[in-house]
Amino acid sequence: MSLLTAFFRVYANFLESREPTMDADQRGSACLCVYRRFLLPVLLVSVAIAHAGDPLAGEVTVYRDEYGVPHIVGDTVEATFFGYGYAQAEDHLERMMLQYRDAQGRRAEVLGFEALGQGYLQFIPYEYRWDGDYLQRLLRTLKGVVERKHEIDREVYPILDAFARGINAFIGEHRAQVPGWVDKVTAEDIEALERSHYFRFYSIHDALSKLGDRPYTFPDLGSNHFAIAPEKSANGRIIHVEHTHMPWANRFQNYEAHLITPGQLNAGGISWFGSPFFLDGFNDRITWSATYNTPNIADIYEEKLNPERPLQYAYEGGWREIRVEYETFKVKGPKGLESLTLPLYYTHHGPVVKVDRNRNRAYSAKLPNFEGVNYSTNLYGLMTARNLDDFRAVLRKQLMPRWNLLYSDARNIYWVHNGTVAGRSEKLDWRKPVPGWLKEAEWGPILPFEVHPQVLNPASGFLQNCNTPHWLVTRNSGLKPTDPAPYYLQSPPGPESGEGALNTRGERLFQVLGQSEKKFGLEEIKQLAVDTYVLPADVIVPLLVQAAEPMAAAEDARLREAIRLLKAWDRRSTTESVAYTYLHFWGRAYQELFSNARFARFVSQERRRIDLSSHEEQQDAIAALKQALARIEKHFGTTQVPWGKVNVAIRGGTFPMDGDSLFGVLHPDYGPDQESGQIYCNNGWGHLMVVMEGDPKEIWSLLPYGQSEDPASPHYNDQVRLHSQGQMKRFWFTPREILAHTESAWGDRERIKKLLPRP
């Protein structure tokens, strides 16, 4: 029965009961009149809403600039994040959906048994973390969110929901082009992804590293950030630089965006794929950035198992029961999806990550905020902070377990070594598993935010961190290596440790920014942001020159030419530099001939103690150079090879890259070695941002792999080309700038005009 027929029957019966004198035609006319005046408009609106999809779609516009960066303007915060979900899905849908599957512990449904985890726990170096569906279920990544969804911040939950709805809207519109395994996501999935990042990138590997037989080598993590105060700036404006170091194709790829809700939000920055929030970014008042640090945030507890009842563990003279949960995994196989049910084990300390049946031992991991569900709250708080007090108030909630955080506004530069570190007994060695059977090994309260190392507006006029020790955030910082507690860092330092503890990146920034009377112009700071000066060359080149002098006349022309170019070299790894090609291959040869440990002297400040006149040092250096020259000629047919012919990015073309990781330059570009002798760059720096504070602030940025993962998109490699040319792009921030540089718009193109200043 149609709605119209049903309406006529019901209303005609009503009229017959109330107006028995009406004939059938009169009752029909009355029904039709009411239908046209009241019911039909309601039906038309309902049909329009049904065809329009999510109503938030009508409240947001996504403006894309000439580099594909989305500037998203929404009438409400929820509409803005809806647009952000839609925009991310448009550029990176499959990568995002694998992220959510990962957090759900369901990647094996798409990728097969390997995604379950080898031995159920596996480490993937390029992914920078422990991996696998089993681990995600063991950490209760999604289940914990679902069980505690009522605890999610009331302001943040609608944002998570709106972002998920934006993704789902894109999926719905493009269902025919989307792989069948892609399904819808929920607000809980978004929060679970944030929780997953915290657990595995921040916490679980810290705990597992304390197992003495760890079956992996954790890669070096890197990022740079620095800021100069008004007194060190030529124009009196604070300048803040962020330079993340991340692989270009793993799950921590960055995505750049700008989110605007009039009167409520105006923030730009970078998110990891699938996240609605910026880890590094700025709003109209402040700028913030993060680098990796190593507070001692997680532990391993060694548990004594009952030989008679192995699901019991000892605690304070008695036995406690190990809690067992079971999870059923679906795994893609040759015959389709197959089911596998596995047990998950927990002590009161946390999930059991290893069992040694021969010794009747189990090992459980203790992670900060393991039961928490508000991991998004901290990130959103940074995006909406208006001043330093707001910024500190967000961090005081201690929902972000690590990161060095650098802050700036129009007047202040501030830095804090952030970490969620529990109070611990100083009688135990917290660098290795602690006895789980002792009450003394239990954590105390989390250390208050105020005790964490932090510096505001230092007399030196600059702050920096390149994954360097906290007490070296600036010259004469006043911070002590052992504060606030002896167990505070993963590797406790000695009581005194000077600038010799800096790595080469930090050493370079101290060298440049530490010039007492120097004032820096904007262009100087931008060049420092992408600096490729090779500090170890200050020792290596003189060593090679001295070693070659007695034999120059007798040796072949290749060696003489190499020494000549090295002597004249500006010691930067530019794409045009032949000398740096020599040095890179020299370093590789030196490692092979004389060990990584011996080579490591050159990339630490120990190089200053190397005796350049030592016959042994000179012999070793020349031997490595000869091998390097032979290898270059073998691969390229000549020794006159510019570095940009060796180090290249392959992304819809071949692009020369300048940096390198071998000697710790500020701006690294590197990747796997090829049989051809080339390096295919897919690692190094993941995003660059230079912000000059003011009203309005001015921003430059670069994303080395571009905004899109679609090879057919012009934004797949447009920023790779810029990088290859040593350039940055402007990040357009004002409504007028955005309109002037809009390439396309999804939604009402006129929306942003409401934000333009009135004439």
Secondary structure, DSSP 8 states (H G I E B T S, - for coil): --HHHHHHHHHHHHHHHH-TT--HHHHHHHHHHHIIIIIHHHHHHHHHHHHH-SGGGGGEEEEEETT--EEEEESSHHHHHHHHHHHHHHHHHHHHHHHHHHHHT-THHHH-GGGG-GGG-EEEGGGTEEE-HHHHHHTTHHHHHHHTGGGS-TTTHHHHHHHHHHHHHHHHHTGGGS-TT-----HHHHHHHHHHHIIIIIIIHHHHTTSTT--S-----EEEEEEE-GGGBTTS--EEEEEEE--SSSTT-EEEEEEEETTTEEEEEEEETT-SS-SEEEESS-EEEEE---B---EEEEEEB-SS-TTEEEETTEEEE-EEEEEEEEEEETTEEEEEEEEEEEETTEEEEEEETTTTEEEEEE-TTTT---HHHHHHHHHH--SHHHHHHHHHT--S---EEEEE-SS-EEEEE----B---TTS-TTS-EETT-GGGS---B--GGGS-EEES-TTSEEEESS--GGGSSTT----TT-S-TTSBSS---S---GGG--HHHHHHHHHHT-TT--B-HHHHHHHHT--B-TTHHHHHHHHHHHHGGGTTTS-HHHHHHHHHHHH--SB--TT-HHHHHHHHHHHHHHHHH-HHHHHGGGSGGGGG--TT-HHHHHHHHHHHHHHHHHHHHHHSSS---HHHHEEEESSSEEE----TTTT-SS-EE--B-TTS-EE--EE--EEEEEE-SSS-EEEEE-TT-S---TTSTTSSHHHHHHHTT--EE---SHHHHHHTEEEEES-TTGGGGGS---
